[in-house]
Amino acid sequence: MQLTDKDWKAFRIEDLFIVDKGVYLKKNNILKGYNPYITATSLNNGISDFIGNQTLFSKNAITVEKISLSAYYQPHDFYCSHDVSIIQHKNLNKYTSLFITNMIKRQGIKYSYGRQAQMNVVKRETILLPIKNNNPDWDFMEKYTKKIFSKKEKLYIDHINGYVNNLVHEDILDLKDKEWKEFFIKDLFPSIQRGKRLTKANQINGSTPFVSSTSLNNGIDNYIDNSSDVRKFSNCLTIANSGSVGSSFYQPFEFVASDHVTHLKNNKMNKYVYLFIATLTNRLSEKYNFNREISDKRILREKVLLPVKDNNEPDYDYMEKYIKNIMKSKYNQYTIKIKKNKRSVE
């Protein structure tokens, strides 16, 4: 059955769901750990960090942030900040939740920084849902979402299979068997430049990634359309100077860099070499923090260990093969997992 074949009805969120909100957490009270920390961000499923603080809410819930009414299904127990609303119901699972989050997001056009959706506003918001006997048709929502998943997973598997076929596994030395040498970052990257300050208030919504100092989502903090008075880079590494200090990512696309990140570029490097080195530059986060940021002078003095050839030069060929081997293995694992999940759903 299609969406157009169903009868629909408007429901107030508070009439259907238990609605709650998170708890304020000071930065200096955040513990290191692995529990999802949900805040008022419209990216990365609402996750801004992973923390060690005890979780407040159980999985199979929906979180709603206050700025644009971005709603996300949470598949794990989580901690939630005070500026996020939590929606719970006994019939919420992965598939019904994903159906409902899309209906909530449709109301987001009404909200902004100047008109935020705090918990009481979320309670009064209405959403359209398919019905059966004048009540939400939970069974239809689940089956409809599963059908979409099945189509998307097939497309993903076809894409991955084509990608994996172009990756050839090569026998190479283990990391521990290679010779390694320290290199100054400034000697590895001829082009080192920090981005330019761009406040939230001056960001224009668009499609160009805006990379800042977050440790999540490849460093992407927003998508913007600013073209003047900004610094754009592509095909390079970024490293966070502040915030999540040391977080390092390979950026394959053109992006706008904030003043909280520095771009590192070497035209002799490709995607795989960048990914190898990003893992090593990311370790700089161990020696820096909010109180000790990576200044322009400090980054020029930093070193990284790299595998080398017999002439003591960086072995970029080895790095490329090493990453390709990992990617081929991981993509095969993803494909197997998706197929297993699909069989369990069916």
N, C-alpha and C positions, 0 to 999 in steps of 0.2 A: 504494500500500500504506500502511496505517495503522500507527501505532506498536504497536498491540495485535496486529498480524499478524506481527510479527517475534519471533524468539528473541533473548533478551538474556543477557548474561554480565557478571559483575563482574571488573574489571581493576584491579590496582594501578597507580597512575600511573607509578611508576618502571619497571614492566615494559613499558610502551608508549612512554614519552616520554623524551627527554633533558631533565633537570631541572637548572636552574642558578639562580643568584641574582645580584642587582645589586651595585653598588658604592657604598659610603658617599660622599656628596658634601657637603662643608661649604658653608654658605650663602655664605660669602665667596669661594668658588671657582666659584660659578655664573656663567656668562657669558650675556650676552643673545643670543638667537637664536631659531631656529624648530624645533628638534628636540624632540619630545615627551619630557617628563620624567615617568616613571611612579613613583609613590610609593604608600604604603599608605593610599590613600583609596578609599572605596567609591563615589565619584561621578565623573562626567565621563570614563568609560573608564579610570579610574586616573590620568589626567593631572592633575598639580598645577601644571605650568608648562611653558613652552616655553623652551629654553635653547640656548646656542651650543656647549656641550661636545660633543665627538665622540660619536656614537652607539656603544653597546656591543653591541646586538643587532639582528638583521635582522627585517624585517617577516614577516608570516604566523606569528606566535608568539602564545602565550597568557600573560598575566601574572596572577598570583594574589596578592592582598594577604592579610596575615596575621591580620587582626582578625576578619573575617566570611567569609573565603574567597571574596570577590568576584573573579570571573574575567572577563577581558576579552580580546577579540581585538584585536591590534595590527596595523593595516594598513600602518604605516610603520616604518622603522628608528627605534629609540628608545634613550634612556638610561634606566636603571632603578636605583632606590635599593636599598640592601642589605636592606631589609625586605620585598622583593617577590620571589616565585619566578617563574621563566620556564620555560615548557613548549614544547618544540620537537619537530617530527616532519615528515618529508618529505611526508606527506599532509595537512598542515594548510593550508587555504586559508580564504577568508572564510566559506564556508558550513559546512565541517566544523568549523571553530574555533567558530563561533557555536553549533552543536549541542552541542559538548563543554563550552563554558563554562557552559551551562545545567545540565549534569549535575554539574559541579564545584560550582556555587553551591548545589545542593540539599544538600550536606554542610555548608554554612556554619552551620547551627543549632547545631553542636557547639562552635563557637569564639567567643571574646570577648576582651576586653582581658586577662582573667585566664587565658585558655587560648588562646594564639596559635598559629597554624600557620606555624612557621618552615619552611625548605626541607625538612629531614629529615621533618617531619610531612607536608608536602604529598606527598613521595615515597611515603609509606606509605598515603596515602589511597586508597580504592577508589571507582570510579565504574562505573555500569551503562551498557553500550553495546549497540546492536543488532549482531548478528553474522551472519557468513556463513562457513560451513566453520570455525566455532569461532573466527574472527578478527573484529576490528571491521569492520563493513560500511561502509566509507568512502563508497562510491557511494550507498548508501541515505541516509546522513546528509546528503550534499551535495544530493541531489534533494529530500529532505524539507524542508530549510531553504530552498531556492530556491522551493518551492511556497508556503511561508509568506510569503516576501518578495514574491512576485507578488501575493498577496492584500492585504498591507499597503500595497504601493505603489499599488494601485488605490484603496484607501480614501483614501490621502493625496492622490492626484491629484484625486479627486472633491471632497475637502475644499478643496484649494487652488483648484480651478476656481470653486467657489462663493464663496470669499473674494475671488479676483481680480476676479470679475464685479461685486463691490460697490466696487471701487477704480477711480475714473475718472481717467485721466491728464489733467493740466491744464498748459497752457503757462504757464510762469512764468519770471521772470528767472533767469539763472545767479547763483550765489552771488557771483561777482566783480562783478556788476552791481548788487548791492543795497547800500544804505547800512547801515553797521554802527555799533554804539555799545556802549561798556562799561557793564555794570550790576553793582552789588554783589549777591552771592548773597542777602544778607539782604533786599534790596529786591525780589527776584524771588519769594522763598518766604516767606510769612507764618509758616509752620510749619516750624521747624528744631529737631530734637531727636535726641540720640544714643540708641542702644539701651541695654539693660541687661545687665550681666555675667551669663553663664550658662555654667558650666564643663561640660566633656564628661561628668564624673561625675554631674552633676545633670540631664542631658538625658534625657527620657523618649521612647522611640521612638514615632513617630506619623506624621501626614500633613501637618503644618503646616511650610512651609519655614522654615528657620533661616538667616538671612542674616548672613554675617560678612565678613571682609576678604579672601576669596579673589578672584582676578581671573577665575575661571572659573565656568561654570555659573550665570551671572546672580547671582553672589555667594552662591549657596546652598551651605551647608556641611553641612547635615544636614536631616532631616525629624523633627520632634518633636511631642510632645503636651502640653507644658507650658502651663498656662493661668494660673497664679498667679505673682506676682512677676516678670513679664516685660512687655516693651513690644511691642505689636502695631501694625502700620501696614498700609496698603494704598494702591494707586493713587498711587504717589509715586516719587521717585528715591532711591537710596541711594548714598552715597559712602564709601569706606573711609578711615578715619582712620589706620589702621596696617596692618601686613602689606603687602598689595599696595596701597600708599597711592595714593589718587586714583581707584581703579577705581570706575566709576559705572554704575549700571544702572537701568532702569525696572522697577518691580515692580507688575504688574497685579493681583496676588492679595494676600490677607491673609498676613502673615508675622510672625515673631518676629525682632526686630533685636538683634544682639549689641552690646556696648559698643564694638566696633571699627568700627561704621558709624554714620553720621548720616543721618536721613531728611529729605528736602526736599519740601515739598508746597505746591501752589498749586491751589485748586479751579477756577481759570479754565483750567487746562491739561488737555489730554487725552492719550491714549496717544501720538499722533504728535508733539505738542509736547515731551513728556517725552523721547522717543527722540532728537529733534533736540538738545535741551539736554544730554542724557547724553553725547553725543559730545564736547561742548565742556568739560563739567566733568571728563570723563575725562582731559583734557590736563593737569590739575593734577598728575598722576603724574610729569610731567617735572621738577617743581621740588621734589618731596618724596621721601623714601626711609625706610628702616628707622630711620635716625638722626634724621630730621626729619619727624615725623608732623604730621597736620592736627589741631591742637587746636581746641577749641570757639571760642577767640578768633580763631584764624587763619582759620577758615572764614567768619567774619563779615566779615573784611577782604578776602576773595577776590572777584575780578571775573571775569565772562565776557563775551565779545563776542557780540552777537546782532544779527540783521538787524532793521531798524526801519522804521516807517511814516514818512510825511511829518511827523508830529508828534513824532518821535523816541521813540515808545513801541515796545516789542517787537512785531514783526509776527508774532503767533501764527498767523494765517491762512496766511501764506507758509510758515512752518515746517511746518505740517500738510500743506499741498499738496506741499511738497518731499519729505517722508518718504513720503507715499502714492505718489508717482511712483516712488521708489526701490523700495518694497515690491512694487509691481505688476511692475516690471521684473525684480526678483530672483525672485519667485514663478514668473514665466514661464520664467526660465532653469532653475529647479529642475525644473519639469514637463518641459521638453525633455530635460534630462539624465537624468531617471528613465526616460523613454520610450526613450532611446538605450541605456541600460544594460540595460533589459528586453529589447530586441531582441538585444543581444549575448549575453545569457544564454541566450535561446531558441535 
